[in-house]
């Protein structure tokens, strides 16, 4: 039990140390952050991010975050840059270089390349008098916060601060560019994120696929439409407007003399509908109970139909 408490307390200590450092960083953020955002906004090429060791791992994540939020970005390893990959960094690009100390020797060539070709350089480091900070067009200083490592050696607090800074820059860029959920979906077409952002209009069936009848359509013909279209339902229209639906429940309730009736006699009025621009998640939420299909309408007119199987195939759960 003692070991368990010690483990939990050790974890809490790390989270508290890093949380306090993040708060300190937030309070210290100044005009250099805004200047960095302006450089990134003005970038005509790519945002190139570089760092060595743990900073390199953070740089890779930062590049992925920028790219997924509409800002083309890539990671360049500083060691590989010295052996030919400097050609990936062009005057149309901007450069973010990460180094806790600001004196990482492997960064020398990529820093020199940025100065030679006048590539905007944003340096991120802890020491204000370091080579990286002095050579940068804009320098963002990390707070002088203790590492969470008990020996003060393993990059812990410093990498958390740098990672959070990357998120802050990416979000600031998103807001400046009015990056919308629809833009986000373009870069996340697969997986749960993509499924959450799929629109009803992307999944609906339209045109001749829709099972539509009029109020006066005999039930014999209505049953044929339901069978042929394969949705287990039919929409009833009048003057181009959806006025009702016929489901298997309506059929069961009207079995007596069913073939002597018309669609208008059997339908349920005021059906649930949804717009093509709504998220597929909203359609799934509307399909409560035994509802398995929804007509998609625009100004009351049916423009499509979506089945629960369409949503499930798209990964909407």
N, C-alpha and C positions, 0 to 999 in steps of 0.2 A: 504493500500500500504506500509505503514511504517513497519507493522508487516511482510509483505512478504519480504521486503529487509532485515530485521533483521534475519529472518529465513535463507535466502540464505547466508548471511554473516556469520552466526553461522556455517553453514555447511562448508563454505569455510575455516573458521578458523581451524576447525578440520582437514580437508584434508591437509592444509598447515603445521600444526603442525606435523602431522604424516608423511607427505612427507619429511619434514626436518629431522625428526628423522631417517627415513629409509636411507636417504643420509648419515647422520652421522654414522649409523651402517655400511653401505657399506664401507665407508672410514676406519673404525676402524677394519674391519675383518682382522684377522691375522693367524698365523700358527696353532692356536688352531682349527680353522675351518678345515684346511687340516688334522689335526690329528684326528678330529672327523670323517671325511669322511673315513680315513684309517681304523678306528675301525669298521665302518659300513660295509665297503667292506669285511673285514675279518670275519664278523659275520657268523657262520655256522648255527645258529638257526634263531631266529626272533629278529627283532628290537622291543623292548618293550618300550613304551612311557607312562609316568605317570605325573600327575599334579593334583592339587586340584583347585576346583572352576573354574574360567575363564581359568586358565592354563590347566585344565582338558579338557575343550571344545576344546582348541587349540590342545592339545595332541591327541584327537580323530581324528581331521582333519589331523594332521601330519601322524598318523598311516594309515589312509585311503589313503593318497597321496603316501606314501612309498609302500604300498601293491599294488596299481594300477600301479605302475611303476616298478614292478619286484622285489621289496625288501620286503620279507615277514615281516609283522609288526602287532602288536596288541596294544591296549590300555589296561592298567591295572589301575583300580581305587585304589589310595593309601589306602583309608579306607577299601575297600574290601580286599586289599592285606594283611592287618593286621589280617584278619579273614579267612585266608586260601588260598587266591589267590596268595600268594607269590610262591606257587607251579607252577604257570604259568611261572615264571622267572627262567631259568636254566643256568648253566655255559656255554652252547653253544650260549646263547643270548648276546645281548648288550642292554644297558639301557640308555634311554634319560629321564632325569627328569627335569621338568619345574617348576620354582618358581621365581616370580619377586623379592621377598625379599631374597630367599635362606634360609629362616628360617621357612617355613611352617611345623608345628608340625606333620601333618598327613603323611609327607614324611619320618619320622624318620626310620620306620621299613623297608621300601623298600630300603632305602640307606644302612642301616645296613646289610640287606640281600645281597646286591651287594658286600659289603666289605667282608662278611664272606665267600662267595662262589667265590670270585675273578671274578665277572661279570663286564666287562668293563662298566664304568659309565661316561656318558657325562652329565654334569650339565649345565643348562642354567639359569642364574640369573643376577641381576643387581649389587649386592654388592660383591666386590672381597674378603671380609673377612667373608662371610657368611658360615654357616655350609655346605651347599650343594656344594659350590665352593671348599672349603677346602678338602672335602671328594672325590671329583670327580677325575677320571683319566685324563679327559680333561674338562676344563671349558670354556664355551663361555659366555663372559660378554655382557649383554645388555647395550647400552649407557644410561647414566644418563639423560634421556630426560623427560621433563614434560609430564604428562598425558594430553590428550586433554580435559578431563572433567574440567569444570570451577572451581570445588572444589578440583581438584587434587586427587580425591578419586577413582572414577570408573575406572577400568582397560580399557584403550582405546589405548593409544600409545604403552603401554607395550605389550598388546596382539597382536597388529598389527606387532610389531617387531618380536615377537616370531613366529607368523604365517608365516611371510616372511622368517625367518630363516629356518623353516621346509621346505619350498619350495626350498630354496637355497641348503639345504643338499640333498633333493631328486633329484634335477636337476644335482647336481655335481655327485651323484651316477649314474644317467642315462648316463652321458657323460663318466664316467670311465668304464661303462659296455657296451658302444656302444648300448644302448637300442634303438631299431628301431621302426618305425611305425608298423611293423608287430608284434613285441613283444607287443606293446601297445594294438593292436587289440585283442590279446589273453585274456587280462584282461578287455576288454570293448566290449564284443560281442553284447551287446544290446544297444538300444537307438541310438541317432544321432551319437555319437562318433563311435560306432561299424559300423553303416551304412556307414559313411564317409570312413572307412578303408577297406571295403569289396573289394576284388579283382574280376575282371571280371571272372576269372577262377572258383571262388566259385559259380557263378550264371549261367554260360553258360550250354547249352545243347550240348551234344557231341555224337559221334558214330552214331548209326542208327537214332537218333532223328534229325540229320541235313538234311534239304531238299536240296539235291545235284543232279544235272544232268550234262550231258556232252554237249558240243557245238552242237553235232549232234542229241541230243534227240528230237524227234518230240514234238511239242507243246501240242498235246493231252496227251502224257505221262507226260509232264512237269506240265500241269494243275492238273493232278492226284496227282503228288508229292506235289505240293503246298497245295492241299486240304487235303491230308492225314497227312502231317506233322504239319499243323495248325499254321504256322508262317506268312502266307500271302506273302511269298517270296520263291525264290529258288536261290541257288548259282550255277553258271556254272563253271565247272572245266575242265582243260585241262592238261594232264600229271601231275595230282595231285595238280595243282596250281589253285587258285581261279582267274578267269579272268573276271567275271561279275556277276551281279545279275538280277533277274527279279522280279519286284514289280507290284502292281496293276496299277501304272502309266504306266509302259511299256506295260501292257496288253491293257490298254485303247488306247494307241497310235498306237497299231498294230491290232486293232479289225478286219480290213478288211483282209480277208484271213488268219486269225490267225492260224487255224488248218492246213494250208498248209505250215507253217513255222517250223523252228527248234529253239531250245533255243538260239543258237548263233545269229539268225536273230533278235531276240526280245530283248536280254539282253542289259543292260547298262554296258559298260566296266569301268574298274578302280573303283570299288566300294569302299566306305569307309569301313575300317576294324579296328580292335583293337587287341592288344595283351592280352593274358590271365593274364599276370602279372600287367596290368594297373588297376588303381582304378576304381570301378564301377562309381564313380562320373565323370571320364573322358569319359566313355561310354555314360552317359547321356548327357554330353556336346556335343558329336558328333551327337546325335540324334536330330538335329535341323530340323525345318520345318516339313516335313511329314515322316521323317525317323523314323521307329519304331523298326527296327531290325539292328543288326550289326553282321557280321561274324567275328569270332575270328580266327586269323591266326598265324602261326609260319613259318617263312621263306616262306611266300606266300601260304602255304597249309592251308586249312580250318581245324581247330581243334574243333570248336564249333560255336554256335550261341546264341546270347543273345537278348531278347525282352524287350521292355520298361516296360512291366508288371512285368518282373523278377526284374527289378531295383526298381520299386515302391513297390513291395511286401517286398523287403529287407529294405525299408525305405530310399532309396536314393532319395532325393528331392533337 
